[in-house]
Amino acid sequence: MKLVELVPNFSEGRRPEVVAAIRDAIAAIDGVVVLDVSSDASHNRTVVTVVAPADRAVQAAFAGIAKARDLIDLNGHQGEHPRIGATDVCPFIPLEGSTMDDCIALARELGRRVGDELGIPVFLYERAATRPDRENLADIRRGEFEVAKTEIGANPSRVPDFGPNKIHPTAGATVIGARPFLVAYNVYLGGAEHVQVAKDVAKAVRGSSGGLRHVKGLGLEVDGQAQVSMNLVDTEKTPLYRAFDMVRMEAEARGVSPTWSEIVGLVPERVLFETAARHIRLPKFSTEMVLEHKVRAAIGGGESLSGFVAAVASGAPVPGGGSVAALTGQLAAALAQMVAGLTIGRKKYVAVEGEFKELALQAVTLGNRLAALVKEDADAYTLVSDAYKLPKETPEQRDARDAAILRGLVKAAEVPLETARACGAVAKLAVVCATKGNANAVSDAGVAALMADAACRGAAYNVRINVASMSDKTVGATLAAEASRLVAETAAAAAAATAAVERAIGD
């Protein structure tokens, strides 16, 4: 299942009954979960954090925007936070199984519906923007509702992406987009007498003024306190701790120290782990050290398929082709096991029942090994990557680095070679399934053979590319030779299995 997060921001933080009505409208959509509702009376704003299946996300967002249109009148709205609409902004963020492209498509679908059905002008921003000058939310919202009332319909640069070319009389305009995960983070600098310091610090910190590239910031007075209000739009490139450190440095340079800070809405645990590790100086910290991670993996059976697919599509170097080959081989083994299960216990196949009971066990063993190889392949890449990062300033360092690279490349070739061996064994099981197994499942045996063949070839590619990178090719020559032999043997087995399938289902 593809999941997305949506974080609509509504221009209401003082009337609990209105916030509840909007929240209930969103939560009423089947399959949608409201994770958090954060209201701020000073900002007069509410942030709702929602997780939804991709096919329900637009419906959920639309329900909240429609309810906000009916209940919020911006003509009487006042608050510290900039706003242009009753639903001020609604971003989509990719979660498990989904991509940024999915979120861009959802943003455009929602924008069209809001414009056509609710009569609200819609501007697309961030990754969904249709023009460069609308990527930045602050640029779209400049002047807020009051200026938008006069400019939309009169200024050619303010023509919305969807909906009427005029402001909605009470609901204003809405900005919809797609973006990476954003952390709303505020740092307080004491009493209201420090508001100017907060404004100066925000200017120094935000990227648009030459500060941290992935930080947006404002200096505000909130509940009688000076606040540096920030949006961290890419916490991988600008971590939360770096934003805080710069706020503290800039504030202390002006004679003021931070008193406390807050996160609005939800935050990925990675962000907090990074901050904690930085604070107590744990340079080698890994989430593998976290007990709850291990417990969740054990209970949940490891990473979900949709999560794995999303990780492959993410653009990171791992998991890559070697891991995908191992997973493909695992699926082939599962199909062989399935055909065995459909054969065992059938009177028609009693003569081969013992053989297929043994085949099922072999398929389970191969599938389990291939499952482990999915991760081992990614880990092997890390060894190579780490070796290339070793220092090379002196001859001794260069020798040590070269040796580490060679060891890493050998390991990175050995792992997919084991994948190829396992896939070859699965292909041989598929031949037995196709020729002796339940005839009603012969096509499944054929798919198992084809997948095992493809996985073996893919694994062999990974063997060969790592051998090709070795400075001493003789070290990897036997590995490459075995990979080529396995490809030929597996292809022959797959051909035998698919020929049996063709005979069984041919015209």
VOGU-3710 file (C-alpha; in Angstrom, 3 decimals, decimal comma):
1> mklvelvpnf> 0,000/0,000/0,000  1,252/3,470/-0,867  1,012/5,862/2,072  1,332/9,637/2,054  1,312/12,262/4,727  -0,702/15,445/4,336  -0,317/18,401/6,666  -3,064/20,970/6,025  -2,648/24,250/7,939  -5,915/25,982/8,838
11> segrrpevva> -6,282/29,631/9,827  -8,046/28,900/13,098  -6,504/28,224/16,487  -8,903/29,827/18,943  -12,243/28,080/18,393  -11,965/24,417/19,443  -15,345/23,568/17,967  -14,248/24,692/14,502  -10,966/22,784/14,755  -12,866/19,668/15,866
21> airdaiaaid> -15,289/19,933/12,936  -12,421/20,153/10,438  -10,585/17,290/12,083  -13,713/15,113/12,088  -14,365/15,819/8,405  -10,884/14,549/7,547  -11,034/11,538/9,884  -14,394/10,454/8,430  -12,703/9,263/5,236  -12,225/5,492/5,403
31> gvvvldvssd> -8,620/4,393/5,891  -7,407/7,859/6,919  -5,686/8,369/10,283  -5,310/11,766/11,960  -2,033/11,532/13,858  -1,910/14,957/15,455  -3,799/18,250/15,790  -1,719/21,209/17,006  -3,465/24,537/17,592  -1,802/27,819/18,555
41> ashnrtvvtv> -3,993/30,672/19,738  -1,327/33,342/19,208  -0,707/32,204/15,639  -4,469/31,568/15,312  -3,568/28,510/13,322  -3,983/24,733/13,472  -1,741/22,125/11,898  -3,333/18,717/11,262  -1,051/15,774/10,516  -2,704/12,988/8,546
51> vapadravqa> -1,583/9,651/7,111  -3,654/8,245/4,276  -3,486/5,647/1,532  -2,570/7,434/-1,682  -5,972/6,692/-3,195  -7,779/8,372/-0,257  -5,462/11,310/0,392  -7,137/13,764/-1,989  -10,578/12,944/-0,612  -9,359/13,512/2,964
61> afagiakard> -7,694/16,827/2,173  -10,699/18,003/0,183  -13,046/17,227/3,093  -10,978/19,380/5,453  -10,651/22,251/2,978  -14,390/22,219/2,275  -15,222/22,338/5,988  -12,730/25,165/6,559  -14,294/27,144/3,712  -17,672/26,887/5,407
71> lidlnghqge> -16,505/27,756/8,937  -13,624/30,251/8,621  -13,966/33,864/7,449  -10,586/35,487/6,911  -12,093/38,969/6,928  -12,177/38,818/10,716  -9,061/36,686/11,193  -6,055/37,951/13,115  -2,941/36,069/14,201  0,830/36,197/14,288
81> hprigatdvc> 1,334/33,688/11,474  1,150/34,784/7,809  -1,869/33,370/5,936  -3,602/33,681/2,590  -6,508/31,287/3,039  -8,846/29,537/5,452  -6,874/26,454/4,467  -3,605/28,277/4,113  -1,405/25,480/2,824  -1,727/21,736/2,225
91> pfiplegstm> 1,434/19,803/1,346  1,680/16,104/0,471  4,746/14,231/1,739  5,816/10,769/0,505  5,807/7,984/3,076  6,131/4,214/2,765  5,702/2,962/-0,775  5,094/6,382/-2,335  7,358/8,813/-4,166  7,580/12,546/-4,658
101> ddcialarel> 6,057/12,067/-8,126  3,032/10,442/-6,493  2,652/13,461/-4,237  2,966/15,931/-7,110  0,173/14,114/-8,940  -1,996/14,180/-5,788  -1,353/17,899/-5,278  -2,498/18,678/-8,805  -5,569/16,464/-8,488  -6,534/18,171/-5,227
111> grrvgdelgi> -5,855/21,625/-6,651  -8,157/20,973/-9,570  -10,975/19,748/-7,319  -10,652/22,639/-4,860  -10,673/25,173/-7,672  -13,535/23,619/-9,635  -15,808/22,456/-6,821  -15,148/24,941/-3,997  -14,462/28,067/-6,027  -11,165/28,730/-4,222
121> pvflyeraat> -8,130/29,869/-6,241  -5,243/27,426/-5,823  -1,510/28,002/-6,187  0,897/25,063/-6,494  4,193/25,276/-4,592  7,445/23,444/-3,773  7,941/20,307/-5,927  4,452/20,654/-7,468  5,057/24,235/-8,623  4,409/24,960/-12,288
131> rpdrenladi> 6,807/27,921/-12,354  10,024/28,749/-10,466  8,680/31,872/-8,734  6,068/29,752/-6,971  8,348/27,164/-5,435  8,723/29,216/-2,246  5,571/29,420/-0,108  6,569/32,807/1,282  6,642/34,304/-2,222  3,093/33,116/-2,945
141> rrgefevakt> 1,799/34,288/0,437  3,531/37,683/0,421  1,080/40,390/1,455  -1,271/37,725/2,815  -5,041/37,662/2,363  -5,369/41,440/2,408  -3,069/41,997/-0,599  -4,309/38,879/-2,424  -7,845/40,345/-2,388  -6,682/43,186/-4,616
151> eiganpsrvp> -4,022/41,414/-6,713  -5,675/38,136/-7,753  -7,629/39,004/-10,864  -5,709/42,221/-11,447  -2,023/41,224/-11,448  -1,067/38,820/-14,293  1,626/37,232/-12,070  -1,037/36,243/-9,524  -3,189/34,104/-11,828  -3,841/30,876/-9,882
161> dfgpnkihpt> -2,977/27,421/-11,170  -6,539/26,214/-10,586  -9,892/27,771/-9,813  -11,278/31,244/-10,453  -8,993/34,197/-11,066  -10,429/35,989/-8,049  -10,156/35,617/-4,312  -12,818/33,642/-2,479  -14,644/36,298/-0,392  -14,204/34,455/2,931
171> agatvigarp> -11,869/31,497/2,351  -9,201/33,412/0,424  -6,801/31,241/-1,589  -5,120/27,925/-0,875  -1,547/26,825/-1,566  -1,150/23,110/-2,328  2,069/21,255/-3,002  4,433/18,350/-2,549  7,579/18,460/-0,472  9,947/16,416/1,685
181> flvaynvylg> 9,215/16,120/5,395  9,215/19,526/7,098  9,806/20,160/10,773  8,106/23,201/12,309  10,487/24,284/15,051  10,341/27,331/17,313  13,023/28,702/19,647  12,101/31,212/22,359  14,419/34,043/23,434  12,775/35,250/26,623
191> gaehvqvakd> 10,372/38,159/27,024  8,735/40,415/24,465  11,520/42,976/24,905  13,661/40,633/22,764  11,312/40,532/19,763  13,667/42,661/17,672  16,484/40,266/18,524  14,244/37,390/17,401  13,612/39,176/14,103  17,338/39,802/13,605
201> vakavrgssg> 18,197/36,196/14,470  15,531/34,848/12,106  16,955/36,964/9,308  20,446/35,647/10,005  19,278/32,027/10,121  16,898/31,759/7,177  18,225/30,705/3,818  16,654/33,558/1,842  18,813/36,039/3,782  22,041/34,096/3,415
211> glrhvkglgl> 21,682/31,790/6,425  20,977/28,068/6,452  19,813/27,053/3,016  16,951/24,767/4,054  15,544/26,962/6,828  12,717/29,480/6,668  12,355/31,778/9,670  10,427/34,659/11,198  10,821/36,632/14,405  7,515/36,939/16,270
221> evdgqaqvsm> 5,977/37,867/19,599  3,978/34,895/20,933  2,252/34,919/24,330  4,453/37,752/25,515  7,642/35,977/24,447  10,123/36,511/21,633  10,032/33,580/19,228  12,186/32,520/16,289  9,697/30,505/14,239  11,332/28,171/11,724
231> nlvdtektpl> 10,389/25,639/9,093  13,177/23,128/8,470  12,355/21,996/4,945  15,119/19,387/4,559  16,404/17,996/7,850  18,837/15,659/6,092  20,748/18,622/4,674  20,122/21,002/7,581  19,603/19,018/10,807  17,521/20,404/13,655
241> yrafdmvrme> 20,546/20,683/15,934  22,315/22,894/13,391  19,347/25,262/13,258  19,280/25,490/17,056  23,042/26,005/17,276  22,880/28,900/14,820  19,921/30,504/16,608  21,810/30,269/19,892  25,010/31,674/18,384  23,233/34,607/16,746
251> aeargvsptw> 21,132/35,329/19,831  24,104/35,201/22,225  26,009/37,548/19,921  23,190/40,008/20,694  23,286/39,370/24,419  20,300/37,006/24,595  20,145/33,260/25,286  17,443/30,764/24,191  15,093/29,808/27,018  13,269/26,840/25,474
261> seivglvper> 12,128/25,423/22,145  9,207/23,463/20,736  8,256/21,248/17,810  4,852/21,852/16,242  3,199/18,689/14,969  5,200/15,519/14,432  8,848/14,881/13,688  10,710/11,851/12,283  12,511/10,000/15,066  15,716/10,254/13,027
271> vlfetaarhi> 15,750/14,021/13,639  15,649/13,610/17,417  18,159/10,752/17,418  20,602/12,889/15,427  20,168/15,764/17,871  20,660/13,549/20,919  23,731/11,858/19,405  25,223/15,255/18,596  24,583/16,576/22,104  26,255/13,664/23,915
281> rlpkfstemv> 28,904/13,239/21,205  28,134/9,817/19,772  29,810/10,028/16,341  29,179/6,343/15,590  25,517/6,344/16,596  23,192/4,140/14,524  19,511/3,337/14,880  20,685/-0,282/15,110  21,544/0,629/18,703  17,916/1,421/19,517
291> lehkvraaig> 16,120/-1,369/21,340  12,672/-0,452/20,025  13,896/-0,671/16,438  15,026/-4,226/16,993  11,754/-5,119/18,735  9,613/-3,615/15,957  11,611/-5,443/13,287  11,278/-8,724/15,176  7,548/-8,344/15,742  6,776/-6,944/12,330
301> ggeslsgfva> 8,932/-9,386/10,414  11,323/-6,735/9,091  10,844/-4,108/6,410  7,621/-4,203/4,401  7,678/-4,818/0,664  6,295/-1,354/-0,061  8,968/0,143/2,191  11,672/-1,764/0,332  10,317/-0,621/-3,047  10,281/2,982/-1,825
311> avasgapvpg> 13,872/2,629/-0,614  14,958/1,313/-4,020  13,213/4,215/-5,758  14,659/6,819/-3,395  17,827/7,500/-5,367  20,125/6,244/-2,602  22,773/3,739/-3,786  21,395/0,981/-1,541  19,352/-1,112/-1,722  20,288/-1,615/-5,356
321> ggsvaaltgq> 20,321/-4,238/-8,069  21,957/-6,914/-5,948  19,327/-6,620/-3,237  16,543/-6,566/-5,829  17,975/-9,725/-7,408  17,980/-11,466/-4,019  14,392/-10,407/-3,328  13,347/-11,597/-6,790  14,961/-14,946/-6,099  13,149/-15,089/-2,753
331> laaalaqmva> 9,819/-14,597/-4,520  10,718/-17,343/-6,994  11,433/-19,689/-4,093  8,093/-18,750/-2,533  6,312/-19,677/-5,754  8,062/-23,042/-5,840  6,983/-23,597/-2,250  3,426/-22,653/-3,180  3,311/-25,158/-6,058  4,647/-27,832/-3,702
341> gltigrkkyv> 1,891/-27,010/-1,231  -0,723/-27,331/-3,971  0,702/-30,719/-4,956  1,085/-32,308/-1,512  -2,046/-34,054/-0,290  -3,670/-34,422/-3,726  -4,589/-37,991/-4,651  -3,566/-37,390/-8,234  0,017/-36,624/-7,120  0,456/-39,188/-4,354
351> avegefkela> 3,370/-40,775/-6,210  5,434/-37,576/-5,904  4,253/-36,466/-2,470  7,502/-37,376/-0,717  9,541/-35,602/-3,376  7,452/-32,449/-3,065  7,607/-32,433/0,730  11,378/-32,354/0,404  11,131/-29,746/-2,367  9,021/-27,515/-0,122
361> lqavtlgnrl> 11,665/-27,636/2,604  14,391/-26,811/0,109  12,355/-23,859/-1,141  11,920/-22,568/2,411  15,664/-22,843/3,083  16,565/-21,070/-0,166  13,954/-18,372/0,418  15,278/-17,669/3,914  18,842/-17,414/2,663  17,843/-15,097/-0,163
371> aalvkedada> 15,941/-12,919/2,311  19,149/-12,491/4,317  21,117/-11,752/1,144  18,878/-8,735/0,444  20,466/-6,945/3,414  23,893/-8,525/3,057  24,189/-7,078/-0,440  23,494/-3,572/0,852  25,978/-4,076/3,700  28,637/-5,242/1,241
381> ytlvsdaykl> 28,256/-2,018/-0,735  28,831/-0,076/2,473  32,159/-1,833/2,985  33,330/-0,678/-0,438  32,012/2,838/0,066  33,744/3,159/3,450  37,009/1,866/2,012  37,040/4,547/-0,705  36,715/7,200/2,021  39,885/6,134/3,837
391> pketpeqrda> 42,792/8,629/3,874  45,447/8,388/1,164  47,921/11,083/2,087  50,927/8,811/2,732  52,179/5,686/0,956  51,200/3,609/3,992  47,687/5,060/3,970  47,364/4,439/0,237  48,441/0,808/0,651  45,980/0,302/3,515
401> rdaailrglv> 43,225/1,967/1,524  43,918/-0,146/-1,581  43,853/-3,322/0,494  40,567/-2,301/2,143  39,018/-1,514/-1,243  40,043/-4,899/-2,603  38,617/-6,699/0,444  35,400/-4,750/0,068  35,090/-5,507/-3,638  35,724/-9,213/-3,039
411> kaaevpleta> 32,956/-9,260/-0,433  30,679/-7,240/-2,731  31,236/-9,896/-5,427  30,908/-12,904/-3,125  27,480/-11,902/-1,827  25,720/-11,684/-5,225  27,556/-14,845/-6,264  25,827/-16,621/-3,402  22,566/-15,076/-4,604  23,225/-16,508/-8,075
421> racgavakla> 23,888/-19,959/-6,586  20,628/-19,872/-4,638  18,674/-18,668/-7,675  20,123/-21,485/-9,756  18,892/-23,962/-7,148  15,445/-22,346/-7,188  15,299/-22,667/-10,981  15,952/-26,402/-10,673  13,072/-26,665/-8,197  10,892/-24,834/-10,699
431> vvcatkgnan> 11,663/-27,509/-13,320  10,375/-30,207/-10,973  7,308/-28,101/-10,171  6,548/-27,557/-13,860  7,024/-31,178/-14,900  5,665/-33,100/-11,905  3,642/-30,672/-9,826  -0,031/-29,769/-9,775  -0,963/-28,993/-13,378  -3,297/-26,227/-12,249
441> avsdagvaal> -0,265/-24,352/-10,917  2,051/-24,947/-13,863  2,000/-21,268/-14,818  3,196/-20,396/-11,307  6,091/-22,808/-11,758  6,902/-21,012/-15,009  6,913/-17,633/-13,291  9,203/-19,060/-10,592  11,628/-20,228/-13,285  11,602/-16,908/-15,129
451> madaacrgaa> 12,161/-14,923/-11,937  14,950/-17,219/-10,784  16,613/-16,820/-14,185  16,314/-13,032/-14,108  17,554/-12,887/-10,504  20,566/-15,064/-11,320  21,495/-12,878/-14,294  21,103/-9,733/-12,173  23,233/-11,156/-9,402  25,911/-12,122/-11,944
461> ynvrinvasm> 25,986/-8,529/-13,208  26,814/-7,424/-9,681  29,579/-10,012/-9,434  31,118/-8,890/-12,710  30,953/-5,145/-12,040  32,758/-5,555/-8,716  35,396/-7,826/-10,262  35,883/-5,237/-13,023  36,609/-2,602/-10,358  39,395/-4,673/-8,757
471> sdktvgatla> 42,921/-3,472/-9,321  44,034/-7,123/-9,416  41,612/-8,887/-11,763  43,082/-12,302/-10,994  41,608/-12,130/-7,500  38,082/-12,038/-8,890  38,582/-14,183/-11,988  37,244/-17,351/-10,369  34,236/-15,462/-9,006  33,357/-14,095/-12,437
481> aeasrlvaet> 33,851/-17,520/-14,040  31,499/-19,180/-11,562  28,909/-16,449/-12,093  28,955/-17,062/-15,849  28,585/-20,807/-15,329  25,630/-20,292/-12,979  23,904/-18,013/-15,477  24,185/-20,673/-18,195  22,955/-23,469/-15,917  20,062/-21,408/-14,582
491> aaaaaaataa> 19,032/-20,338/-18,070  18,968/-23,997/-19,142  16,799/-24,899/-16,146  14,456/-22,006/-16,826  14,168/-23,064/-20,468  13,237/-26,589/-19,413  10,614/-25,287/-16,998  9,062/-22,853/-19,453  9,005/-25,538/-22,165  6,986/-27,719/-19,788
501> veraigd> 4,625/-24,806/-19,176  4,154/-24,255/-22,895  3,375/-27,938/-23,394  0,819/-27,840/-20,599  -1,019/-24,704/-21,639  -0,305/-24,600/-25,378  -3,159/-24,534/-27,877
//
